[in-house]
Amino acid sequence: MAAEFGFPSRLPALLGIGYPIVQGGMSWASSSAALALAVARAGGLGTIAAGPMRPEALVEAIRTVRAGTEAPFAVNIPLYNKRSAEFLDIAEAERVPVVIASQGGPRAHLPRFHAYGAKWLHVVASPLHAAKAEAAGVDGLVVVGGEAGGHPAPDEVSAMVMVRAVVQAVALPVIGAGGVADGAGIAAMFALGAEGAQLGTRFLMTEEATVHPAYKEMVRKAALSDTTLVGRGGLPVRQLRNRFTEAVDAAERAGHEKEALALLYASRSLKLAALDGDVEWGKVEAGQTAGLISDVPPAAEVMRRLVTEAEAVRQRLAGLPALVPA
């Protein structure tokens, strides 16, 4: 953590991290210890994605990260998940330092985590939900724009607009997510008033991310326009275009009933692509930043680049002449 990072943020003190950079919780890609541990060691907030994990695997991953570093880390828990209650019990029992939760209300869960000193970051995609989470007592917000991979904002509002709107609506520290792949993107989030950035696809494309090589190769080759949103009207997913998305598009154009579309949408999974390597029919979740990424370095190298690039942007902007004369 030797590199300079001059952007002011409450997050390092709040969370005990070196840099206000969060590795997004990505099912399968970070549903193990490897990526979260590498990011935590490099000064960011590494995140274990509990969503698809067996309870015993989650316990093992938490203990592996804790054994490998004294730095804080997070567990991401989607509250709609049928095993969310068990995941929360595990997080509490293991005294996880940071919980990142989404798609559900936090109020009922906060007291037991705050009781032992944990911090709770809540994922939101609107100023209204941000204000509700703030009123419930969360410690910070992750604000996701429509560019993000996986489950972005259903209304597809960009991070440029959404982050700014939430910053104006709340007093909590805001972490901007969606459309960030490098230090310039991190600096952009600070320009909007955020105090940190969350990156998913960039950390997906690291050596430690546990997805199939075919998945990473497809993301590496992706162009800026190669993602699409499937499952509109429900819980949409941003993923790379493939035979599955073509089938969904064709069914929608043919006017299939909502029930038939739902069955088609549920017939394929992220696991099919991430673990089995079927990138033609599986859900290859990735953000629009896939078009900005062309390599698969170690996560520590990504962290080093992000900090160096963000600081270079800050210094360049600090050297610009004032818009209004003193």
N, C-alpha and C positions, 0 to 999 in steps of 0.2 A: 504493500500500500504506500509506496514511496512517491508515486506520481502526484503532482499537484492537481487539485480540483477546486476551482475557485467559486463555483456557484453556491450561493447561500441556501441552506436547506436545514429543516428541523429533523429530517429523517435519520441522519447518522446518530444523533444523540438519542432520539426516540427509540430506535431499533438496535443500537449498538453496533452498527455496520460502518465500514470504512467509507463507502461511496453510496449515494442514493440511486443505486442501480439494482433493479429487481429482475431476477430470472423468472419468467412466467411459469406457472404450474401447468405442464402439458402432459395429458394422459399418455402413458407408455414412454414418451421421450424423457420425462423426469419422474416416472413412477418407480424410482429406485434411489439409491444413495449417490450414485456417481456424479451426476451433473450438479445436484445441490451442493455436494461437498466441494467440488472444484470451484464453484462460484463463491461459496462462503469463504474458502481459503484465500480467494483473490480479492476479498473485500466487499463483494456485493451480497445481496440477500438471495441465497440459493433456496429453491423451493421444491419440495417433494409433492408430486401430484397424487393425492390419495385415491381419486376417483375410481380407477379400475383395479385397485390393489386388494389382495386378500388381507384381512386384519393382521395376520402374523407377519406378512411381508412388510406391511407398514411399520410395525414395531421394529423389525429388523433394520429397515432403512433408517429410521430415526436414530436408532442406537449406533449404527455404523457412521452416520454423519457426526453424531456427538463424540464418538471415539476418535474421529479423524480431525476434529478442529474444536477450538474453544469459541469460535465465532458463532453468532446467532444464525439461525436458519428458519425457514417457514414450512408449514404444511398447508397445502391448498385443499379445501374441502367444499365441494358443491353441496349446498344444503338440501337440494332436491334429491340427491342420491339416496337410494333406498338404504344404504349403509351409513349414512351421514351421522346418525346417533352413535354408532359404534366407533366411527372415525373420531368423533369429538371426544368420546370417552378415552380413547387411546391417546389423543393429543394431550388431554388433561393429565392422564396418569403418567405420561412420559415427560411432562413439564416442557412441552414444545414452546420455544421462545416467542414465535410469531404464528398466528393463524391468519390465513387469507381465505375468506369465505365469499361465496357468491350464490345468487339465485335462491334467496330466502331471507327471512328476517333475523337480525343478529341479537335482538334485545334479550331474549330468554337465555342466551348462551353466555353473554358477556360476564356476569358476576363470577362464575367459577374460574374463568381464565384470568380475569383481572385480580382475583384473590391471590394467585401465586406470582403475579407480575408479568404475565404474558401480554403481548400487544395484539390487537385485532385489526386487520386491514380488511375493508369490505369492498367488493367489486361492484361498481355501479355503472349504469349507462344512461343516466338522465339526471338533471339537477334535482328533480323531485325525489328520486330514490336516494340521491346523495344527502339531501336535507333530512330525510327520514333516518338514514344511517347515522348521521351526525347527532340527531336528537336521541337516538338509542344509546349513544355513548361509545361508538367505535373510536379507534385511535387514529385512523387515517383511511384514505380512500384510494382505490385503484380505478381510474376512469377509462373505460374502453371505448375506442372509436370503431367505426365500421370497417376500417382497413384491417383489423386484427384477424388472425386465423382462429380456427375453432369456432367458438360461439361469441361473435361480436354483437354490437348493438343491433337489435332486430330492425330498427328504423333506418339503419345504415348511415347515420350522421357521422361525419368524419371526426377524428380526434382533434383536428384543428379547431373545430367548432365546439365539440362536446367538452373537451378539457377546459376551454375558456369559459364556457357557460357554467360549469361546476365550480371552478375557481371563484367566480363571481357570486356563487350561491352559498358557499360554506366558508368556515374559518379553519377547517382541518387541513393538515398537509395532504396534498393531492399528488398521486403518482399517475402520470399520463401513459397510456398504452394504446398501441395501434399505429402502424406506420413508422415505427422507430427501428432502425437497423444499424445506426452508427452514432458517433459522437455529435454530428450535426443534428440528428433527430433528437438526441437528448437535450441539446441546447435549445432546440425549438420548443420543447416542452417547458423548459424554464422560462422562455420568452412569453409563453402563454400564462404563466403564473404558477405552474406546477412546481413541485420541489423534488421531483425524481421522475424516473422513467422505468417502465417495465418492458422488457423485450422477450418475445416468444420465439419467432422464427429464427432470429439470429442465434439464439442458444440451442434451438433444435439442430442447427447446422454446426454442431461441434462434435468432437470425438467422443465425448462422454454421453451424449444423448443416445438413449437406448431404443432407437428405431432401426428398421431394416435398411441395409445399404441402398436398396432400390428406391426407398422412400427419399433418402437424402439426395440421391442422384437426380430424381425427378424435380425436387425443389431447386437443386443447383442449376438445372437447365431451364428453369421457368423464366418466362418473360414477365414484364410488369403487368400485362393484361391477362395472364394465364390463370388467375383465380376467379372463382365465381361463388355466389351465395346460393346454397340449395336448402330446401325446406322452409321457404318463406311462409309466414303465417303460423309457424310453430316455434321451434327452437332452432333457428337457422344455423348452418355451418358454412364457414368460408373455407374452401378447399381448392385444390388444383383441378382444372378441367380434365376429365377422363371419360371412359365409356359409361361409368355410373352417372356422372353429371349429364352426359348426353341423353341417357335413358330418361332421367328425370325431366330434362327440358322437353324431350319429345312427348312425354306423357302430359306435361302441363299444356303444351301447344295443342294436343289432341283433346283437351277438355276433360280429362279423367276426373272422376269424382274425388272429393277430398279424402275419403277413406282409402281409395286405391292408391292415391299419391302417398299417403302416410305409410301404407304397407310397403311400397317401393322404397321409400326413404329409409325405412327400418330394416330393409333386407340386406343392407351392406353396412359395414362398421369401420371405425378407425382402426380397430385391432387387425382387421383383414389386411390393411395396408402396412401398418406400423410393425406388426409382428410377423405376419406371413409374407409380406413383400408383394402382395397383389395390388399394384398401384394402378391397374386398369379399372378394377371394380371396387376397390376399397376407398374409404374416405381419406384422401391425402390432405389432411388439414394443414394449411399454411396461410400466412398473411400476405398482403400485397407486397411486403418487403422481400418476398422470395425473389423478385426481379432485381433486387439490389445486392443479392448475396451469391457468391460463386465459389466459396471455399468452405472447408470443414476443419478448422483449426482446433486446438485444445481450448477449453472454456477460459482458462487463465489468460491465454493470448487474446481472446475476444475482450475480456475485461480490461486488459492493458490498453488495447486499441481504443476502446470506448472512452476511457478516462483521458487518454492523450488527445484524442480527436476533439472531445468536448472542450477541453481546456484550450486547445488551439483556436477553436471557434470563439470562445469567450475573449481571448486576448485580441483576436482580430476585430471583434465588435467593439471592444474597449478602445481600440485605436482609431475608430472612425470619428470624424468631426461631429460636433454637436449639431442636431437639427435646428435647435433654437440657440442663437448666440447668447453667451452669458451676459 
